[in-house]
Amino acid sequence: MDSIRVQKLADIPVSRDGYSLVTKSVANDGSLLFLSIEPGGAGAVRETYSRGGGVFPKPRMKEARRFRLTLVAADGSAREIELPELDVTFPLVDVFPGGRILVVATRCAWRGPEDFDLNGAIVDPGSSEVSRILLGDGIERTYVDALGRIWVSYFDEGVFGNFGWGGPGPTPIGAAGLVCFSETGDKIWEYSDDNGMADCYALNVCGEEAAMFFYTDFPLCRISRDFRTTHWRTELRGCHEFAISAAQILFTAQYKEPPDTAYRGQFDGSALSTRRVRLQLPDGSPLPRGQLLGRGAHLYFFDESSVYRASLD
């Protein structure tokens, strides 16, 4: 079986002053993003509660907390950006082309017509001004493209409703499964297909385009700059990340497969054929469990101390 070795890209910056790392991501330009929260905030930003036999994330913190974004550029230089107090929980982070920062809470409750969580925060690092927008509940991934548009994918609760959305409240914001917003929170586009989407498992946004892999039939869909969609059938199920180039794709493991399993594919007209490969660390050992993330033609792997990357040719 063929193998692909990830190469070490950078060390994960050590949080200082008692701050705790809560989110790791990659920006459209390849910069590495590390979001940390002030001392004492790590528990609040990941707080859950029990309801009806289930455990759910709290959609916002009781008290806003300070965050810090460490941005490591492609040339290895790093800078820290102090953010104003935010109440977001289980946050996702990205950066706009002009330098503003998007921090998103993945959950969002509807309590009444004029009472719901504005779970997207756009921060101007120069002035510390914050604008809040509604991006909906049940968010799986959030990325900003080269045009400053916000792409949001949703898992099943975001599609079908929870936390008041879909009953007694309005139709869930993410009912389409994938939505593209303007920086002011207006819907520019949402996915529409006769078969619909129950859960957007994987999203990759690079340049001015996006691609996704979704349940129930798990096709791959590419979305062009002007929202034209192209679909390919796959035989894969349950992959949560992928790297993609003009000619190739690299999916992560399917359901219940070891973390070092991957599938490399080749585009050939309307066909997409894949073959199984193994992901390895630089020393040739199997890739362990950790965070995987696909952005453009790169598949990133984060362990506790380092960032690695595999790139498509």
Buried (B, 14 or more C-beta within 10 A) or exposed (E): EEEBBBEEBBEBBEBEEEBBBBBBBBBBEBBBBBBBBBEEBBEBBBBEEEEEEEEBBBBBBEEBBBBBBBBBEEEEEBEEBEBBBBBBBBBBBBBBEEEBBBBBBBBBBBEEEEEBBBBBBBBBBEEEEBBBBBBBBBBBBBBBBBBBBBBBBBBBBBBBBBBBBBEEBBEBBBBBBBBBBEBEBEEEBBBEEEEEBBBBBBBBBBEBBBBBBBBEEBBBBBBEEEBEBEBBEBEBBBBBBBBBBEEBBBBBBBEEBEBBBBBBBEBEEEEBEBEBBBBBBEEEEEBEEBEBBBBBBBBBBBBEEBBBBBBBE
